[in-house]
Amino acid sequence: MGFQTFVDHIVDLLQERMGDAYEIKVIRVTKNNDVELTGIAITRQQDSIFPTIYLEGLYEEFKEGERLSALVEKIINCHEEQSMALELDMEFFRDYSKVKDRIFYRLVSFEKNKKFLRDAPHLRWHDLAVVFYYAMEKDVMEGGFIAVNREHMLMWKQNAESLYRLAGRNTRREMPELLVSMRELVMELTGVWIRDEETVPMYVLTNQEKRFGAAAMLYSEQIGELAERLESDLLILPSSIHEVLLIPDDDSREYDAYRRMVEEVNRTQVEPEEVLSYGLYRYCRKSSEIEEIIS
């Protein structure tokens, strides 16, 4: 069964289960890097906000042998759980004073998000874009967020620069940077002790939430401290939208090799919507700034 036929069957079964009081909508959602996913929503006429359940993962379960009826039950349960979390008065979102403390920023690829950026206030940063989002309270929907668009910005009487200043303060305060050595990270994850001489110096920069942590480049103070400690400029390899890798720049200028490594990791290890960039950056000790390596 092809994907579209699978979607049609799911819609028919859901409509049969939920009855005429509900409409089953198929929604095409553009995620980060213009990755398009197929979502399904169970709505009533009075609903102004509703959860979207993505079908690509469920289709994989179906191909592995899961029954359609079981997947429909899973969708209904997910809808009910998320709907309970979303039962809040969204009128508060019109009041800037009520949302401003929960507005943060993240970094995305400029080139891969042209469609999204047409309606999203943003600032260019090298080959990336700084975009903004409202983070749901954890007791409402942990991990949930609303991307800030131009309509929100105008409603709040703000502009991209004022949102950047606000989000910068919030992100620094609520999502402080986290810089750890790769050695420490591997030891934490595996419990295997690694001697210093067995690894090249490599560090991971993210935030305490480990979510959209690449944006820590915008406010990190520890990058400069690390560069001084190592007495070296630092190469910055974009690992994903959630973190970047730092290594000393040994002046070998093997930048093409590093680019190939970043491309290979992005292609094989990172979900398409979580790819940040195929480029390279460098923290320059002399200027205390991060620059894009162009060659």
C-alpha positions in Angstrom: 0.0 0.0 0.0 1.4 3.4 -1.0 1.6 6.3 1.4 -1.3 8.3 -0.1 -3.6 5.2 0.0 -2.6 4.7 3.6 -3.5 8.3 4.4 -6.9 7.9 2.7 -7.7 4.7 4.7 -6.7 6.4 7.9 -9.0 9.4 7.2 -11.9 7.1 6.4 -11.5 5.0 9.5 -11.1 8.1 11.7 -14.2 9.7 10.3 -16.1 6.5 10.9 -14.9 6.4 14.5 -15.3 10.1 15.4 -18.7 10.7 13.7 -20.2 13.7 11.9 -19.4 16.1 14.8 -15.7 16.0 13.7 -13.9 16.9 10.5 -10.8 14.9 9.7 -8.3 17.2 8.0 -5.1 16.3 6.2 -2.5 19.1 6.6 0.8 19.5 4.8 3.2 21.1 7.3 6.5 22.7 6.3 9.0 22.0 9.0 12.6 23.3 9.4 14.7 23.2 6.2 11.4 23.2 4.2 10.9 19.5 5.0 7.3 18.8 4.3 5.3 16.3 6.5 1.8 15.0 6.3 -0.3 15.7 9.4 -3.8 14.8 10.4 -6.1 16.8 12.6 -9.4 15.9 14.3 -11.3 19.2 14.6 -14.7 20.5 15.5 -16.2 23.8 14.1 -15.5 25.7 17.4 -11.9 24.6 17.6 -9.4 27.5 17.0 -6.4 25.5 17.9 -5.9 21.7 17.5 -3.0 19.2 17.6 -1.5 17.8 14.4 -0.4 14.2 14.4 2.2 13.3 11.7 1.7 10.2 9.6 5.1 9.4 8.2 6.2 7.5 11.3 2.9 5.7 11.6 3.2 4.6 7.9 6.6 3.0 8.8 4.8 1.1 11.6 2.2 0.0 9.2 4.8 -1.3 6.7 6.4 -3.2 9.6 3.1 -5.0 10.2 1.0 -2.8 12.6 -2.8 -3.0 11.9 -4.6 0.1 10.6 -7.1 -0.2 13.5 -4.3 -0.1 16.0 -2.8 3.0 14.4 -6.2 4.7 14.4 -6.5 4.1 18.1 -3.0 5.5 18.6 -4.0 8.7 16.7 -7.2 9.1 18.7 -5.4 8.7 22.0 -2.7 11.1 20.9 -5.3 13.6 19.8 -7.1 13.4 23.2 -3.9 13.8 25.2 -2.7 16.8 23.2 -6.1 18.4 23.1 -6.3 18.4 26.9 -2.9 20.2 26.9 -4.1 22.8 24.4 -7.3 23.7 26.2 -6.1 27.2 27.1 -7.4 30.6 26.1 -5.3 31.6 23.2 -6.4 35.2 23.6 -3.5 35.7 26.0 -1.2 35.4 22.9 -2.5 38.7 21.7 -1.1 40.4 24.8 2.6 41.1 24.4 3.0 41.6 28.1 1.8 38.0 28.7 4.1 36.3 26.1 7.3 38.4 26.1 9.0 36.3 28.8 8.6 33.1 26.8 9.9 34.3 23.4 13.3 32.8 22.5 15.4 32.5 19.4 17.0 29.6 17.4 19.2 29.3 14.4 18.2 27.8 11.1 19.6 27.5 7.6 18.9 30.6 5.5 19.0 28.9 2.2 17.0 25.8 3.2 14.2 27.8 4.8 13.4 30.4 2.1 9.6 29.4 2.2 9.4 29.6 6.0 11.3 32.9 6.2 9.0 34.7 3.8 6.5 34.9 6.7 8.9 34.8 9.7 10.6 37.8 11.2 14.3 37.0 11.2 17.8 38.4 11.1 20.6 37.1 8.9 23.7 35.6 10.6 26.3 34.4 8.2 24.6 31.6 6.1 22.0 31.2 8.9 18.9 33.0 10.1 17.9 33.9 13.6 14.2 33.1 14.0 11.8 33.4 17.0 9.4 31.2 18.8 7.1 31.2 21.8 7.8 28.2 24.1 4.8 26.6 25.8 5.0 26.2 29.6 6.1 22.7 30.5 2.9 22.1 32.5 0.9 23.0 29.3 2.8 21.1 26.7 6.4 20.2 27.3 8.5 20.9 24.2 5.6 22.6 22.4 6.2 25.9 20.7 4.6 28.4 18.4 6.8 29.9 15.6 6.6 33.7 15.6 5.3 35.0 12.3 4.9 38.5 10.8 1.3 38.7 11.9 2.3 38.1 15.5 5.1 40.7 15.2 2.7 43.3 13.9 0.1 42.4 16.5 2.6 43.0 19.2 3.9 46.2 17.5 7.5 44.8 17.4 10.1 44.4 14.7 12.8 41.8 14.2 15.5 43.9 16.0 13.4 44.3 19.1 12.4 40.6 19.1 16.1 39.8 18.8 17.0 41.9 21.9 14.1 40.4 23.9 14.8 36.8 22.8 18.5 37.2 23.5 17.8 38.1 27.1 15.3 35.3 27.5 17.4 32.6 25.8 20.5 33.5 27.8 18.6 33.5 31.1 16.4 30.4 30.5 18.7 28.3 28.3 22.3 29.0 29.5 25.0 27.7 27.4 26.6 24.3 28.1 30.2 23.6 26.8 31.6 20.1 27.5 34.4 18.1 26.0 33.5 15.2 23.7 35.6 13.0 26.0 33.3 13.9 29.0 30.2 13.5 26.9 31.2 10.0 25.7 32.1 9.0 29.2 28.8 10.2 30.5 26.8 8.4 27.8 28.8 5.1 27.8 30.6 5.0 31.2 33.8 4.2 29.3 36.9 6.0 30.7 38.9 7.7 28.0 42.4 9.0 28.6 43.1 12.5 27.4 45.9 11.4 25.0 43.5 9.0 23.2 41.4 11.8 21.7 41.8 15.0 19.8 40.5 18.0 21.7 36.8 18.3 20.7 34.0 20.1 22.5 30.3 20.3 22.2 28.4 23.6 22.6 24.7 23.5 23.3 22.4 24.8 26.0 21.2 23.3 29.3 18.0 22.2 27.6 20.0 20.5 24.7 17.3 21.9 22.4 18.0 24.5 19.6 21.4 24.7 21.3 23.3 25.8 18.2 21.9 29.3 19.1 24.3 29.3 22.0 26.9 30.6 19.5 25.1 33.9 19.7 25.7 34.5 23.4 28.4 32.1 24.5 31.2 33.5 26.7 32.8 30.1 27.2 33.9 29.9 23.5 36.3 32.8 24.1 37.5 31.3 27.4 38.2 28.0 25.7 40.1 29.7 22.9 42.3 31.5 25.4 42.9 28.3 27.4 43.9 26.4 24.3 45.7 29.4 22.9 44.1 28.8 19.5 41.3 30.0 17.2 38.5 27.5 17.2 36.8 25.8 14.2 33.1 25.4 14.7 31.4 22.5 12.9 27.6 22.7 12.7 26.4 19.3 14.1 22.7 20.1 14.1 20.2 22.8 15.1 20.8 21.5 18.6 24.6 21.7 19.0 27.9 22.6 17.3 31.3 21.0 17.7 34.5 23.0 18.5 38.1 22.0 17.7 41.3 24.0 17.8 42.3 25.5 14.4 45.8 24.1 13.9 46.3 26.4 10.8 46.5 23.3 8.5 43.7 24.8 6.4 42.2 21.4 5.8 38.8 23.1 5.6 37.5 21.0 2.7 38.1 17.8 4.7 36.1 19.3 7.5 33.3 20.3 5.2 33.2 16.8 3.7 32.9 15.4 7.3 30.1 17.8 8.1 28.3 16.9 4.9 28.6 13.2 5.6 27.4 13.5 9.2 24.4 15.6 8.1 23.6 13.2 5.3 23.8 10.0 7.4 23.3 10.9 11.1 21.1 13.9 11.2 17.3 14.1 10.5 16.7 16.4 7.5 14.7 18.9 9.5 17.5 19.1 12.1 20.4 20.0 9.7 21.8 23.4 10.5 24.5 24.1 7.8 27.1 22.5 5.5 29.5 25.4 6.2 32.2 26.0 8.7 32.8 28.8 11.2 35.8 30.0 13.2 36.0 31.8 16.5 38.8 34.4 16.1 40.7 35.2 19.3 41.9 38.5 17.9 38.4 39.9 17.1 36.5 37.8 19.7 34.0 37.1 17.0 32.6 34.1 15.1 33.2 34.3 11.3 32.1 32.2 8.4 35.0 30.4 6.6 34.6 31.1 2.9 37.0 29.5 0.5 
